[in-house]
């Protein structure tokens, strides 16, 4: 057995039978071996899309996503994707070819120091220089990528190692004595959290993406009910709680709902789980949760106390810690449902729900589009967004109800992510409907992969919210830079319908209220890939907290009740 | 309050580990005064001693972030009071006159140093000790014209029986 075959065998043994990749000089031996294997290889049209697709695959399924690229430019094209996975803690394995061992360091053709390049954007990376170690390294890479705080791991395999004969295929692992994620929370700290919860009268739960990664959604909802606390989520936490529920406050932060931002700031106890208090979440730190005792549960000790001072730190897996906490709370019959806070937050939350119906406006509003989208999809439909206004409209006003159905690039804010991520999600869960919501700017950054979608038959719906602007930057220019629209007008190129058609994709332009709904219905029925260019009002602004201000100071919110 | 911290780590003795550690410090904006690496008592592991300057919060982040590196096995913040720090310094001094030669020899003896090599034109001197001692020695040598200077940066060991 050769190195490449050992790699393929290990991947299949680990259940990673689907990979996204692009061949090139230094992976020809590996691809020659893939030719005879059971690996389901999806040929993308740009390595960045392989990385994003692997990421979308991982986010949708909870499994490890795998991508393959050749050395040099192939490997460096993965960088943005890996950085995206790293910031949002998704388990991805990137396999790169490398020039043969004897050429490393000689500036050989298509050589790049991909280990050095990806050190700061991977959880770990390894160059394998002994073919016999391939199975052990792959096993360990999967362990590192998928346990603790998940993240991307890159494995660099020189061409000669791919071709070298193994003495023996030895499963096993490398010694990872420096890697021991804490899963069970500290008993005393959980007890302290429990005591604080008993004493507190205005509790808010802040739920982050870590809950989805730990598959702790049920536990989170159980805790919220048990202590009658409302749940605000971060962007990455969307889907943890059914957002139509009266105790769901929606997203907090720069583009959060006013009710959500205000209630979080009014609480006397914040239970933050699986979130990292990013600047987009907290706004000005001095004005964030002024009166709250903070309980922070996270599997990454470095996140605790990094941005926000914490009273009760609990390092551990969200599911395990929440189970213990719930057990303690259940041992004592607590009833917080009669606290004035409960009525207060419910009333406040009922008011100021974002207005999404704009049926009378001449230009189509993005809110109206997402309303029509909401009306035709089901609870299992996976939505991916790109980055910018399209993303924040969805995060702000679209109601998710299940984990892993709202996929978005959070920390890295990677334009061009949404479309390939949808590709990965659809490949992971072919039975689910997938809708990718993009802007015109972001979609163009990865549109070449329409070819992949066509050739590999990956049917999902791409909605391009076209306002001819780089919308989010344009919004900042309108609000904070005296309307000096420096380089944010993208013009009217391309004709997205013709672009879609050039790739053989059903494409349609939408300009009026009601058309989105009809087109989506039709597309879902045909089961074929469909591209919808939805022309929207370029002047519609998102409510937002001006940069550098506290999250109470949200401006521009339009609510159903005009409040 | 900003203070000097001595961070002692046990790391895999492999290529790239130093880059992982120094890259982490650069990326997170932590400062490194000095870093020394060498064999440890355990086969395959090296001990890396990092001297850094920062407040308590950045120290906490340094320790936590270092711990997250897969190739870092152990991280300790050593108590400055109960830790022995030593560094090695090599100095090349020009010796133009007999007077200078004898002055250098005397100072070197006082500081417990050694003259490792002597030619008609220069001496190479070795001094070990904590950073203060080396600084004092260098203060004496500077007026006599230091030709070359090479310091290792401190390595450290706690006097505590537990670590």
Contacts between the chains, C-beta under 8 A, distances in Angstrom:
chain1	res1	chain2	res2	distance
A	115	B	16	6.5
A	116	B	16	7.9
A	116	B	19	6.6
A	119	B	16	7.8
A	119	B	19	6.6
A	119	B	20	5.9
A	119	B	23	5.4
A	120	B	23	5.8
A	120	B	24	7.8
A	120	B	27	5.2
A	123	B	70	7.5
A	124	B	70	4.5
A	144	B	70	6.4
A	176	B	70	6.6
A	177	B	73	5.5
A	178	B	11	7.9
A	178	B	12	7.2
A	178	B	69	7.1
A	178	B	70	5.5
A	178	B	71	6.0
A	178	B	72	5.3
A	178	B	73	4.3
A	178	B	74	7.9
A	179	B	70	5.0
A	300	B	68	7.3
A	301	B	64	5.2
A	301	B	67	7.3
A	302	B	61	6.5
A	302	B	64	3.8
A	302	B	65	5.3
A	302	B	67	7.7
A	302	B	68	6.0
A	305	B	57	7.5
A	305	B	60	6.6
A	306	B	61	6.4
